[in-house]
Amino acid sequence: MRPEQGSVGADPLFGTQDTQISGLNIFAPAERAIFRGMVTVHAAFRNFGHSQQSVFRLRVDGALTDPALRIMQIEHDDWVFP
């Protein structure tokens, strides 16, 4: 499922509208945390007691006056944004 362009319909970190988050752990994967300029970050957590994980793909945005990491893609179990 892909959300409407410009609308996630859920919290982008947790992938849901309603949250009761516990055990949030943000970490880099053991392999290929940085690959061809793309940075990968994982977020593992429990929402209403159910284990979930999100994957964030980031890249440095050199077009900014002060280059910074920009989120390029967010992946959850059943959807990807954008």
VEXNU-405346 format. One record per atom (N, C-alpha, C): residue in one letter; atom name; y negated, x negated, z. Coordinates in steps of 0.2 Angstrom, whole numbers. Each point is the difference from the previous one (the first is absolute). Example, Ala and Ser with C-alpha at 12.3 -4.5 7.8 and 13.67 -1.06 7.14 Angstrom:
BEGIN
{res=A; atom=N; py=28; px=-66; pz=39}
{res=A; atom=CA; py=-6; px=4; pz=0}
{res=A; atom=C; py=-6; px=-4; pz=0}
{res=S; atom=N; py=-5; px=2; pz=-4}
{res=S; atom=CA; py=-6; px=-4; pz=1}
{res=S; atom=C; py=-5; px=4; pz=3}
// end
This chain:
BEGIN
{res=M; atom=N; py=6; px=-4; pz=0}
{res=M; atom=CA; py=-6; px=4; pz=0}
{res=M; atom=C; py=-6; px=-4; pz=0}
{res=R; atom=N; py=-5; px=1; pz=-4}
{res=R; atom=CA; py=-6; px=-3; pz=0}
{res=R; atom=C; py=-6; px=4; pz=1}
{res=P; atom=N; py=-4; px=-1; pz=5}
{res=P; atom=CA; py=-6; px=4; pz=2}
{res=P; atom=C; py=-5; px=1; pz=-6}
{res=E; atom=N; py=-4; px=5; pz=0}
{res=E; atom=CA; py=-5; px=1; pz=-4}
{res=E; atom=C; py=-5; px=-7; pz=0}
{res=Q; atom=N; py=-2; px=-2; pz=-6}
{res=Q; atom=CA; py=-4; px=-6; pz=0}
{res=Q; atom=C; py=-6; px=1; pz=5}
{res=G; atom=N; py=-2; px=-4; pz=4}
{res=G; atom=CA; py=-5; px=0; pz=5}
{res=G; atom=C; py=1; px=4; pz=6}
{res=S; atom=N; py=6; px=3; pz=1}
{res=S; atom=CA; py=2; px=4; pz=6}
{res=S; atom=C; py=7; px=-2; pz=2}
{res=V; atom=N; py=0; px=-3; pz=6}
{res=V; atom=CA; py=7; px=-2; pz=3}
{res=V; atom=C; py=3; px=6; pz=3}
{res=G; atom=N; py=-4; px=4; pz=3}
{res=G; atom=CA; py=3; px=6; pz=3}
{res=G; atom=C; py=3; px=-1; pz=7}
{res=A; atom=N; py=0; px=-7; pz=2}
{res=A; atom=CA; py=3; px=-2; pz=6}
{res=A; atom=C; py=-4; px=-6; pz=3}
{res=D; atom=N; py=1; px=-2; pz=6}
{res=D; atom=CA; py=-2; px=-6; pz=2}
{res=D; atom=C; py=3; px=-6; pz=-4}
{res=P; atom=N; py=-4; px=-4; pz=-3}
{res=P; atom=CA; py=3; px=-5; pz=-4}
{res=P; atom=C; py=4; px=-5; pz=4}
{res=L; atom=N; py=-1; px=-2; pz=6}
{res=L; atom=CA; py=4; px=-4; pz=4}
{res=L; atom=C; py=7; px=3; pz=2}
{res=F; atom=N; py=0; px=6; pz=2}
{res=F; atom=CA; py=6; px=3; pz=3}
{res=F; atom=C; py=3; px=5; pz=-5}
{res=G; atom=N; py=-3; px=2; pz=-5}
{res=G; atom=CA; py=3; px=4; pz=-5}
{res=G; atom=C; py=1; px=7; pz=1}
{res=T; atom=N; py=-4; px=3; pz=5}
{res=T; atom=CA; py=1; px=7; pz=2}
{res=T; atom=C; py=-7; px=2; pz=3}
{res=Q; atom=N; py=0; px=7; pz=0}
{res=Q; atom=CA; py=-6; px=3; pz=3}
{res=Q; atom=C; py=0; px=0; pz=7}
{res=D; atom=N; py=5; px=1; pz=4}
{res=D; atom=CA; py=1; px=1; pz=7}
{res=D; atom=C; py=3; px=-6; pz=2}
{res=T; atom=N; py=-2; px=-3; pz=6}
{res=T; atom=CA; py=3; px=-7; pz=2}
{res=T; atom=C; py=0; px=1; pz=8}
{res=Q; atom=N; py=6; px=-4; pz=2}
{res=Q; atom=CA; py=1; px=-1; pz=7}
{res=Q; atom=C; py=3; px=-7; pz=0}
{res=I; atom=N; py=-4; px=-5; pz=-1}
{res=I; atom=CA; py=2; px=-7; pz=-2}
{res=I; atom=C; py=2; px=-4; pz=6}
{res=S; atom=N; py=6; px=-3; pz=0}
{res=S; atom=CA; py=1; px=-5; pz=5}
{res=S; atom=C; py=4; px=-6; pz=-3}
{res=G; atom=N; py=0; px=-6; pz=4}
{res=G; atom=CA; py=3; px=-6; pz=-3}
{res=G; atom=C; py=-2; px=-3; pz=-6}
{res=L; atom=N; py=-7; px=1; pz=-1}
{res=L; atom=CA; py=-3; px=-3; pz=-6}
{res=L; atom=C; py=1; px=-7; pz=-1}
{res=N; atom=N; py=3; px=-3; pz=-5}
{res=N; atom=CA; py=1; px=-7; pz=-1}
{res=N; atom=C; py=-2; px=-2; pz=-7}
{res=I; atom=N; py=-5; px=-4; pz=-1}
{res=I; atom=CA; py=-3; px=-2; pz=-6}
{res=I; atom=C; py=2; px=-8; pz=-1}
{res=F; atom=N; py=4; px=-1; pz=-6}
{res=F; atom=CA; py=2; px=-7; pz=-1}
{res=F; atom=C; py=1; px=-1; pz=-7}
{res=A; atom=N; py=0; px=-7; pz=-2}
{res=A; atom=CA; py=2; px=-2; pz=-7}
{res=A; atom=C; py=7; px=0; pz=-1}
{res=P; atom=N; py=3; px=1; pz=-6}
{res=P; atom=CA; py=7; px=0; pz=-1}
{res=P; atom=C; py=2; px=-8; pz=1}
{res=A; atom=N; py=7; px=-1; pz=1}
{res=A; atom=CA; py=2; px=-6; pz=1}
{res=A; atom=C; py=0; px=-4; pz=-6}
{res=E; atom=N; py=0; px=3; pz=-6}
{res=E; atom=CA; py=0; px=-4; pz=-6}
{res=E; atom=C; py=-5; px=3; pz=-5}
{res=R; atom=N; py=-4; px=-4; pz=-4}
{res=R; atom=CA; py=-5; px=2; pz=-4}
{res=R; atom=C; py=-5; px=4; pz=2}
{res=A; atom=N; py=-3; px=-2; pz=6}
{res=A; atom=CA; py=-6; px=4; pz=3}
{res=A; atom=C; py=-6; px=-1; pz=-5}
{res=I; atom=N; py=0; px=-6; pz=-3}
{res=I; atom=CA; py=-5; px=-1; pz=-5}
{res=I; atom=C; py=3; px=-2; pz=-7}
{res=F; atom=N; py=0; px=4; pz=-5}
{res=F; atom=CA; py=3; px=-1; pz=-6}
{res=F; atom=C; py=-5; px=1; pz=-6}
{res=R; atom=N; py=-2; px=-5; pz=-4}
{res=R; atom=CA; py=-4; px=0; pz=-5}
{res=R; atom=C; py=-7; px=4; pz=1}
{res=G; atom=N; py=-2; px=-2; pz=6}
{res=G; atom=CA; py=-7; px=2; pz=3}
{res=G; atom=C; py=0; px=7; pz=3}
{res=M; atom=N; py=6; px=3; pz=0}
{res=M; atom=CA; py=1; px=7; pz=3}
{res=M; atom=C; py=3; px=-1; pz=8}
{res=V; atom=N; py=-4; px=2; pz=5}
{res=V; atom=CA; py=2; px=0; pz=7}
{res=V; atom=C; py=4; px=6; pz=2}
{res=T; atom=N; py=6; px=-1; pz=3}
{res=T; atom=CA; py=3; px=6; pz=2}
{res=T; atom=C; py=0; px=0; pz=7}
{res=V; atom=N; py=-1; px=6; pz=3}
{res=V; atom=CA; py=0; px=2; pz=7}
{res=V; atom=C; py=4; px=6; pz=2}
{res=H; atom=N; py=4; px=0; pz=5}
{res=H; atom=CA; py=4; px=5; pz=2}
{res=H; atom=C; py=-3; px=3; pz=6}
{res=A; atom=N; py=1; px=7; pz=1}
{res=A; atom=CA; py=-1; px=3; pz=6}
{res=A; atom=C; py=6; px=4; pz=2}
{res=A; atom=N; py=3; px=-1; pz=6}
{res=A; atom=CA; py=6; px=4; pz=2}
{res=A; atom=C; py=-3; px=4; pz=6}
{res=F; atom=N; py=2; px=6; pz=1}
{res=F; atom=CA; py=-2; px=4; pz=6}
{res=F; atom=C; py=5; px=6; pz=1}
{res=R; atom=N; py=-1; px=3; pz=5}
{res=R; atom=CA; py=3; px=7; pz=1}
{res=R; atom=C; py=-5; px=5; pz=0}
{res=N; atom=N; py=2; px=6; pz=-4}
{res=N; atom=CA; py=-5; px=5; pz=0}
{res=N; atom=C; py=4; px=6; pz=2}
{res=F; atom=N; py=-2; px=4; pz=6}
{res=F; atom=CA; py=4; px=5; pz=3}
{res=F; atom=C; py=8; px=-2; pz=1}
{res=G; atom=N; py=1; px=-6; pz=2}
{res=G; atom=CA; py=6; px=-3; pz=1}
{res=G; atom=C; py=4; px=-2; pz=-6}
{res=H; atom=N; py=-2; px=0; pz=-6}
{res=H; atom=CA; py=3; px=-2; pz=-6}
{res=H; atom=C; py=-2; px=-6; pz=-2}
{res=S; atom=N; py=4; px=-5; pz=-1}
{res=S; atom=CA; py=-2; px=-7; pz=-3}
{res=S; atom=C; py=-2; px=1; pz=-7}
{res=Q; atom=N; py=-6; px=-4; pz=-1}
{res=Q; atom=CA; py=-3; px=0; pz=-7}
{res=Q; atom=C; py=-3; px=-7; pz=-2}
{res=Q; atom=N; py=-1; px=-1; pz=-6}
{res=Q; atom=CA; py=-3; px=-6; pz=-2}
{res=Q; atom=C; py=-4; px=1; pz=-6}
{res=S; atom=N; py=-6; px=-4; pz=0}
{res=S; atom=CA; py=-5; px=0; pz=-6}
{res=S; atom=C; py=0; px=-7; pz=-2}
{res=V; atom=N; py=-2; px=0; pz=-7}
{res=V; atom=CA; py=-1; px=-7; pz=-3}
{res=V; atom=C; py=-6; px=0; pz=-3}
{res=F; atom=N; py=-4; px=-5; pz=1}
{res=F; atom=CA; py=-7; px=-1; pz=-2}
{res=F; atom=C; py=0; px=-6; pz=-5}
{res=R; atom=N; py=-3; px=1; pz=-6}
{res=R; atom=CA; py=-1; px=-5; pz=-5}
{res=R; atom=C; py=-7; px=-2; pz=0}
{res=L; atom=N; py=-2; px=-6; pz=1}
{res=L; atom=CA; py=-7; px=-2; pz=0}
{res=L; atom=C; py=-2; px=-5; pz=-4}
{res=R; atom=N; py=-6; px=-1; pz=-3}
{res=R; atom=CA; py=-2; px=-6; pz=-4}
{res=R; atom=C; py=-7; px=-1; pz=2}
{res=V; atom=N; py=-2; px=-6; pz=-1}
{res=V; atom=CA; py=-7; px=-2; pz=1}
{res=V; atom=C; py=-4; px=3; pz=-6}
{res=D; atom=N; py=-6; px=3; pz=2}
{res=D; atom=CA; py=-4; px=3; pz=-5}
{res=D; atom=C; py=-6; px=-5; pz=-1}
{res=G; atom=N; py=1; px=-4; pz=-5}
{res=G; atom=CA; py=-5; px=-5; pz=-2}
{res=G; atom=C; py=-7; px=2; pz=-3}
{res=A; atom=N; py=0; px=7; pz=-1}
{res=A; atom=CA; py=-6; px=3; pz=-3}
{res=A; atom=C; py=-5; px=1; pz=6}
{res=L; atom=N; py=2; px=0; pz=6}
{res=L; atom=CA; py=-4; px=1; pz=6}
{res=L; atom=C; py=-5; px=-6; pz=1}
{res=T; atom=N; py=-6; px=1; pz=2}
{res=T; atom=CA; py=-4; px=-5; pz=2}
{res=T; atom=C; py=3; px=-5; pz=5}
{res=D; atom=N; py=4; px=3; pz=5}
{res=D; atom=CA; py=4; px=-4; pz=5}
{res=D; atom=C; py=7; px=2; pz=-1}
{res=P; atom=N; py=4; px=-3; pz=-4}
{res=P; atom=CA; py=6; px=2; pz=-2}
{res=P; atom=C; py=5; px=2; pz=6}
{res=A; atom=N; py=3; px=5; pz=0}
{res=A; atom=CA; py=4; px=2; pz=5}
{res=A; atom=C; py=7; px=4; pz=-2}
{res=L; atom=N; py=4; px=1; pz=4}
{res=L; atom=CA; py=7; px=3; pz=-2}
{res=L; atom=C; py=-2; px=7; pz=-1}
{res=R; atom=N; py=3; px=3; pz=-5}
{res=R; atom=CA; py=-1; px=7; pz=-2}
{res=R; atom=C; py=7; px=3; pz=0}
{res=I; atom=N; py=2; px=6; pz=2}
{res=I; atom=CA; py=6; px=3; pz=0}
{res=I; atom=C; py=1; px=3; pz=-7}
{res=M; atom=N; py=5; px=-2; pz=-4}
{res=M; atom=CA; py=1; px=1; pz=-7}
{res=M; atom=C; py=5; px=6; pz=0}
{res=Q; atom=N; py=5; px=0; pz=5}
{res=Q; atom=CA; py=5; px=5; pz=0}
{res=Q; atom=C; py=3; px=1; pz=7}
{res=I; atom=N; py=2; px=7; pz=1}
{res=I; atom=CA; py=3; px=1; pz=6}
{res=I; atom=C; py=7; px=4; pz=-1}
{res=E; atom=N; py=5; px=-2; pz=2}
{res=E; atom=CA; py=7; px=3; pz=-1}
{res=E; atom=C; py=3; px=3; pz=6}
{res=H; atom=N; py=2; px=6; pz=0}
{res=H; atom=CA; py=4; px=3; pz=5}
{res=H; atom=C; py=7; px=2; pz=-3}
{res=D; atom=N; py=4; px=3; pz=4}
{res=D; atom=CA; py=7; px=2; pz=-2}
{res=D; atom=C; py=0; px=4; pz=-6}
{res=D; atom=N; py=-4; px=5; pz=-1}
{res=D; atom=CA; py=0; px=4; pz=-6}
{res=D; atom=C; py=-6; px=1; pz=-4}
{res=W; atom=N; py=-5; px=-5; pz=1}
{res=W; atom=CA; py=-6; px=0; pz=-4}
{res=W; atom=C; py=-3; px=-6; pz=0}
{res=V; atom=N; py=-4; px=-1; pz=-5}
{res=V; atom=CA; py=-4; px=-7; pz=-1}
{res=V; atom=C; py=-7; px=2; pz=-2}
{res=F; atom=N; py=-5; px=-3; pz=3}
{res=F; atom=CA; py=-7; px=1; pz=-2}
{res=F; atom=C; py=-4; px=-6; pz=-2}
{res=P; atom=N; py=-3; px=-1; pz=-5}
{res=P; atom=CA; py=-1; px=5; pz=-5}
{res=P; atom=C; py=6; px=-1; pz=-5}
// end
